[in-house]
Amino acid sequence: MVAGLPSTFGRNISLIAEAFDLTRDELETLAFLAVVRHFAGLRSICNAYDYERRGLDLVVEVLSAAFGRKVSKTVFSKSKTLWNTGLISGINSRTPDFEDQINFLDDGDLLDTIFTIPQTLEEMFAHAVIAAPQTILTLKDFTHQPEIESYLLPYLKKALAEHRQGVNVLLYGPPGTGKTELARLLAKETGSALFEVSPKSGSESGFRSDKSNRLTRWHCGERLFANTSQTMLLLDEADDVFNEGLISIFGMAATARTNKAELNKTLETAPVPTIWACNSTQSIDPALMRRFDVVLEIPIPPESVRRRICRKAFDGAVSEHFIDRCAACEELSPGVASRTAGVVKTLSGEVDADETAEKLINATLMAQFGKELPAALNNVSDMYSTAFVNTDADLDAIAEGLKRTRSGRLCLYGAPGTGKSEYVRWLAARLYMPLVIKRASDLLSPFVGMTEKLIAGAFHSARQQGAVLLIDEADSFLQDRANARASWEVSQVNELLTQMESFPGIFCATTNLFKEIDRASLRRFDLKAEFRPMTTKQTVEFAKCCAGKLALGELSAADVARVERLDGLTPGDFAAVRRGGRFNPLKNTADFVTRLEGEVQMKEEGRKKPQIGFY
């Protein structure tokens, strides 16, 4: 207890001094400035004089007079406790009033409550660090990340038990992949209390408005819990910190080299284990990266995990079919699903749950990626059969071979609608393997180097899930390098070839433009299979099957004769007719054949070369 001070204030300020290991000068400085701020009479006395000095010089002069001894400026050094913990947060030499020369603590409710209300340290510094809520996730939701149980959790448990200094873990990955929830789960599994560094800044928190605010609050938490056991800190959304704040925490950017050294030392000696979470590691200095004990990427979870998380989040509020559609969307993060579920359950009984959830999720997906939830699942068509696919390969034998090896690179080429992509869906279902589908629109980026990263990410995702990887429209990435006009065109081909060769699973590429594919690239494929339009026999048999499936009855002899005259039909043409029948019902078998004829006619017109001249 500090002598001569009100009992409640003395107790609270003593708790702060003990937690931060303040020196005598630091303690008395903090107490004096707080008293000046709180008591109007003392403020009036301090402001009654016409000071020749302003800012730090003035503050030091007044403090020396009040204490009856010389107070050093080093008390306010940016590398000392008062400053780097946020207890002192700014010096303002422009104001004429003494109490406004220094900003400190929260400059808000805290200054009032520490005089009147006995508080815990957590309560007094809730503006800097906040107790993290419990997570609903379990280790089962992170089975796609074996590193968590194999070494991350054991390391944190041992580090906490040994009170090891300088323990820093970096989690990175796209927004909403579960980094924050994982940090909370790590705290739960280690039996630790987790405190999150407050994201507030500027006038909301009382701290300086630059990017170093959050590091100041982190440092405050480090000192606050230095003498406690089983406590961890989380600095979430750390991208802005890595971009700007790290370099300036100890001063201006002009002294960058010194600042970096000080920061590195701080990380290495931090008494409380910290989990840092960010979306990207691109802005992190290599020297800083070496200070993290564990660096772990947290990707979008695989489909099976996404399904389990969505089912848990919505808790029966939406249909199982909608859950399946959510799980099929690789871009849908657990965070988006969880927030959507919260809205839907809040409006339970007032809105259509599936419809509302779809609108909410689609709005977020459009803002993030320019796409929506899939209208249909990547399930195999109920009409699919290899018997109706015209190809030069034995598709059933290929499936059996891949079932044994679980490894292979297939190039499937041919006209649109011939069943290339559908075969891969059937193959994945036959092998009981997840399927990752990537199209050109998913992987092509206008930014240099980003397409290569997206290609690498697709293979990484498939590897993690143990999935079949399908890249549709692969000719966009495997164009003949001899015709390349820019270096990035070559690098895209090289990246895809590199990933293909190192990929241990099943990789399938489909293309309509086989002749444009790089010849050297073709040698990397174990199998190249051409998909052609259906034969006349296949067309007739498939037409009969479709008519029966659509409850149109049997084809008449006249219907069969008309079908036999059709040339170039594909399974995709039949699928188009079936889809059209959903909103424009098919009347009978004759109507069904007429629409097939329309599909053929449309293709024939499309193949006609435009004429040059007037007509």
N, C-alpha and C positions, 0 to 999 in steps of 0.2 A: 504494500500500500504506500502511495506517495503522501508524505507528511504535509499537513496544511491544506489539503484539497478536500472538497466535498466527498463523502464516503463512497457514494456510487460512482462518481467520476474517477476518484482515486483508484477504486477497484478495477474499473474498466480500462483505464490508461495503463495500470500496472499489468493487466493481462496482455495488452498490446506490447508493452515493453519486454515482458518475459518471452512472449512468442517470437518476437523479432530480435531478441538479444540486443536491445538498444544500450548504448553507452549512457553515462550520466548526462552528458550534454545533449544527446539525441532525445532522451526521455524528457528532460526539462524543457527543451525547445518545443517539442510536440505538445506538451501540457500547456505551456505558456501561450502558444498561438491559439490553441483550442479555447482557452479561457478568454482571451481577447475577443475571439469571434463570438463567444456565447454571451458575455456580459456587456451590456450596452454602456454601463458606466465606465468600465475600463477602456472600451473602444473610444469613448469620448476623450478620455485623458490622453490616450496615445495619439489621437488625431488632432489634439489641441495645439500641438507645436508645429512650427513651420520648419520642416526638415530640409536641410540642404542636400541630403543624399536621398537617393531612391533605390528601390530594388534590394539586392542582396546586401550591399554595403549598409543600407539603413537597417535592415533586419538584424544583422550582426551587431551593429552599434546598440540598438535597443535591447537586445538579448544580453549583451555584456553588461549594460547598465542595470538591468533587472536582476541578473544573477550575481552581480558584484565581482565578476571575474571575466577575463577575456574569453570570448567564444570564437572558435576558429571557423573560417569559411568552409573548411573541409566537411563540416557537419552536413552541408548542403551539396556536397559533391555528387555528381550523377552516378558514380560508381559505389557510393555508400548506401547504407540501408534505407534511410529516409526517402531518398529519391527513387532507387530502383525497385522498391516495393510499392510505390504509389502513395506512401504516407505523405510525402511532399510531391506535388504534381505540377508545379509551375511557379515561375517568378515573373511578376508583372511590375516593371519599373515605371510604367506610365501613370498609374493611379496615384493620387495624392494621399489616399487613406492608408494608414499603416496596415490595418487588418487585411487589406486587399492585395498587399505586396506578394503574399504567398498563398497559393492554393494548396489544400491538403485534405487528406481523408476523402470523404465523399462530398464535402461542402453542401450537404443537404440534411436529411433527417438524422443521419448518424451523429452529427455534431450536437443535436438536441437530445437524442436518446441516451448518449453515453453519460450525460449529466444526471439523468433522471431514472433510467431503467437499467437494472443489472442485466447484462447480456453475456452470451457465450461468444467466443471468438468467431464461430461460424455465423452467428447473427450479425455481428458487427461488420463482417467483411463479405456479406452476401452480395454486395455490389461488385466484388472481384471474383469470387468463386462460389459456385452454387452446387449444393448436393444433387447428384444425378439421380433421376428416377430409375425405378427398376425396369428391366427389360422383359418382354414377353417371349423372347427367343431363347432357345437352348442350343447346346452343342450339336444336336441333331440337325439344326438349321444351317450348320456350317460344315457338314460332312464333305462338301466339295473342296474344303480347305484343310487337308490333313496336317498341315504345318502347325495349326492352332494347338492340337492336342499332342503332337509329336515333340515340339520344342518350345513354342511360345508360352503356353500355360506353365509347363515345368520350370522354365526360366524365370518367369515372374514370381512364382511361388517361392523359389529359392532366393531370389533377389530381395523379396520382402522379408523373408525369414532372417536373412543375414544383414538387413538394413544397408544394403549396398548403395553407394552413391553413383550418380551419373547414369541411371537407368532410363533410357529413352527408346520408345518403340514408335515406328512410323507405319501407319496404315494409309494406303492410297488407292484410289480407284474412282470410277464415275460417281456422280452424285446419287445418293439414295441406295447404294449397294449394301448398306448395313454396317458401315464403319463405326458409327456412333453406337449402334446396338451391340456390336462386337465388343467395343470398349467396356460397355456396361456389363456385358456377359463375362468378360475377363475379370472384372472386379468382383462379380458374384461368385465365380468359380474359385477365386483366390481368397475369398472371405474378406475382401477389402472394402473400405468406403471409397467412393469415387466422387470427386468434386470437379465440375466442369468450369473452365475459365470463362467468365462472363463475356458474351459477344458485344455488350454495350460499349459505346464510345462517346467521346465528346461531352455535350451537355447532359446526356442521359446518365452518365456515370460519374461525372466530376473529374475524369481523367483527361489528359491531353488528347486532342482529336487526331493525332497522326497514327500511323500504322503500328507504332511501337507500344500503343496502349495495351494491347492484349499480352504482349510479352512482359510488360510491367505488372499486369495482373497475375500472369503466370509466376513471375518471380515472387510476388506477394504470397501466392499460395504455397510456393516452395518454402519460404521462410515461416509461414503460418503453421504448416504441418511438419516442420523439420524434425520435431521431437516426438511425433506420433508414430505409431506402428500400424501396419495394414491400411495404409492410405495411398491412393493414387490420384493423379490429376489427368484431366483430358483437355487438350487444346484442340477443339474441333474447328473445321473450316479454316485451316491454317494457311491456305494459299496466299492470302494477303500478307500474312506475316512473313512468309518466305520470299514474297516478291519485293517487299520494301522494309518491313519492320526490323528484320534481323540485323540488317546492316547499320541501323540507326539507334538501336536501343541504348547504346552508351554515348551517343552524341551525334554530330552531324556527319553526313556522308563523306565529307572531306577527310575525315579521319578513319576511313573505311578499314584500313589494314589493322589498326589498333583495335577498333571495334570488333572486328571478326575474331581476333585473338581472345578478347575478353569474353565474347559470346561462347566460343568453343570451350573455354575454361569453365564458364558457368554451366554449360551442359554436362561437362564431365564431372562436376562436383555437386550437381543438384541432389539434395538429400531425399526428395520424394520422386518415385517413379512416375514418368509422364508418358501418356499415349498421345501422339500427334496424329491428326487425321487431315488429309488434304485430297484434292481431286487429281493432282498431277505432281510429278517430281521434277518437271522440266526447269523450274525456277530455283531449285535447291542447289546451292553451291556444293561442289564435290567434297570440299574440306568439311563442310557441315554434315553431308550425308554419312561420312565415316564415323560421326559421333553417335549415330543411331545403332543400338545393339541389334535390333531386329527390324528389317524393312520387309513389309508384306503387302503384296497387291491384293485388293479385295474387289474381284470382278463381279459383274452381274451373275447371280447364282444360276445353276442349271435348271432346266425345266421342272424336274421332279422337286427340287427345293423350292422353286418359285410357287409351285402348286401348293405345297405344304404351308408356306408362309401366307399365301393369299387365303387359303382355307382357314387358317388360324386367325388372321386379321378380320375377315368378314364374319366368321363365326355363325354361319348359316343365314346371313342376311341376304345373300344373293344365290342364284342357282348354281348347281354344279357345272352346268355347261358354260356359264360365264367364268367360273373359276378356271376351267380348262382353256378358255380363250385368253385369259390373263396370263396363265402359265406359258402359253405358246408364244407370247410376245417377249422377246429377249430384251427389249429396251425398257420394259416395265420394271422399275426398281422396287424393292421391298418398301422403301420409304413412301413412294407414291401410292402403292397399294394400301399401306397402313393409314395414311391420311384420308384417302378416299373412303375407306371402311368407316373411319370415325364420323365423316359427314353422313354417310348412308345410314348408319345406326342411329345417329342423332335424329334423322328425319323418318325413322321407322314408322310405317303405317300412313305416312302423309304422301309418299311418292313411290313410284315404281322403282324398286331397288336396283334391278339390272339396268334399266334405262338410265337412271341417274348416275350410277357408278360408271357406266360406259361413257357418258357425256363428260364427266369429271376427268376420267383417265385420258380420254381422247384429247381433251383440251391441253392437258399437260404434255402428252406425247407430241402433239403438233407443235407446241412451243419449243420443245427440246429437240426433236428429231424430224419434224415435218411428216409424221406418219401417225396412223391410228391403230387400234387393236385389230387383229386380223378378223375379217368378216366370217371366215371359215377356218377350221383347224387344219393342220397339215396331215390330216388323216388320209389314208388311202381310199380312193373312190370305191363305193360298194359295187361298181361294175368292173373294177380293174381285174384283168387276167392277162398273164403273159401270152396266152393263146391268141390274143387279139393284137399283139405287137409284132410288126413285121421288121425283123432285124436279122443280121447275119451272125448273131451270137446266140448261144444257148443260155438264156437268162436264168433259168432254173438251176442249171449246172454252176453258173457263176455265183449264185446265191449260196449254194451248198459249199463251194470252195471258200468263199469269204466267211462262212460260218465256222469253218475250221481254222483259218488263218487269222481272222480279225484284222487283216491288213491288206491294202490294195489301193491302186490308183487307176481310176476308170475315166476314160474320155468318151462321152456319149454324144454323138452328133447326128444331125438330120434336120428336116424341115420342122417348123413350129407345129405343135399339137401331136407329134408322133409318139409321145409317151415317155420322153426321156426323164423329166423330173418326176413323173408319177412312178416310174420304175424305181427311182431312188427312194421315194417314200415307201413303196412296197418292200424294198430291200431292207430298209431300217426296221420296219415292222416285223418282217420275217426273221431278222436277227435279234429282235427284242432290244434294240439299241436306240437311244435318243437320236434325233435328227436336227442338225444345225443347218439352216438354209441362208445363204448370203447371195444377194443379187448385186448387179453392178451399181444400182442406186444406193446400196448399203455401204459399199466399199470405196467408190470413187469420190475423191475430194478435190476441190479446187486449190487447196493449199499444198505447197511442195513438201513432199515427204509424208503427208498424212495418209495417202492411199496405202503406202507401204506399211504404215503402222496399223491401219485397219485390217489389212490382209493378215499380218502377223497376229493380230488380236483374234481374228476368226479361227485360225488354226489353234491358238492357245485355248480358246473357249471350248472347241471341240475336243481337244486333248484332255482338258480338265473334266469334261462331262463323260468321256468315253463314248463320244457320239460319232455318227456318220456325218461327214461334212460335205455339203453340196454347194458348189459355187455355180450359180446359173449365169448364163451369158458370159462364160469364161473367156470368150474371144476379146472382150473388153480389156483383159489383162494379159493375154497371151498372143498379142499381135506380133507379126513377123518383125523382129528387131532390125532387119535389113532396111525396112521402110520407115524406121523411126526418125522423126524430125526434131525431137527434143530428148535430153538426157533422162528426164523423168519417165518417158515412155519405156526406155530400156530398164530403168531401175525397178519399175513395176513388174515387168516380166521376170527379172532376176529375183525379186523378193518372193514372188509366187513359186518359182522353181525351187528356191532355197527351202521354203516352208514345206513344199511337197516332199522333198527328199528326206527331210528330218521328221516328217509326220508319221507316227507309228500306227495309226488307225486306218480307216477307210475314207478315202477322198474321191469324190466324184465331181467331174466338171462337165457341164452341158454347153453346147453351142449350136447355133444355126449356121455359122459361117466357118465351117471346118477348113476351107482353103486358105483363110486369112491367118490361121494359127501358125505361130513360129514353128518351123520344122524341127529345130533342136528341142523345143518344148515337148513335142509329141513323143520323143524317145523316152521321156520320163514316165509316161503312162504304161502301166502293165497291160492294159487292155483298151483297145479302141473299137467301139461298136457303132455301126451306122443304123439309125432308126429311119424307116421309110414309111410312106403311106401304106395303108392296109391293102392286102390283096383282095381280089373280088370275093373269094370264099370267106375271108375274115370279115369283110364288110357285110355280107349277107347274114352271117351267123351273129355278128354283133348287133345288127339291126333287129333281128329276131329277139335277142336277149333284152335289148332296150325296150322294145315294144311290150314285152311281157312285164318288165319291171315297172313300166309306166301304166300298166293296166289298160293298154290299148287293144289287147287281143292279138291274134295271130296275123302275120302278114299274108295277104292274098297273093295268088300267083302273079297278078298284075303288079302288086307292090314289089315283089321279089324281082320281077323283070326290070322294073325301073331302077332298083338299087344296083342290079348287076351292070347297068349302063353307066353308073357313076364311077368316075375315075379320080383318084387322088384323095379320097376321104381318109381322115385320121381320127383317132380316139378323141382328140380335142374338138373336132367338128361335132361329134355326137354329144360331147359334154356341153357345147354351146347351145345346141338345140334343147337339151334337157333344162339348162338354166333358163332359157327363154320361156319354156313351158310353165315356169313357176308363176309368172305374171301374165302370160298370154297362153292359156291352157290349150294343149293339143286336143283336137277334136276326135281324131281316129288315126288309123295306120296310114291312110293316104295323106293326111295332113302332115304326119311325121315325115314321110318320104319327101313330100314337097319341100319341107324346110331343109332337109338334107341336100336336096337339089339346089336350094338357094345358097347354101354354104359353098358348094362346088362352083356355082356360077360366080360368086363373089371373088373366089380365088382366081378364077380364069380371067376376070376383068382386071384384077390387080396385076396379073402377069403381062397384060397387054402393054406394049411399049408406046409411050406418047408420041404422036406424030408432030413433026415440025412443019409449020406453014399455016395457011388460012384454010378453013373448011367450015 
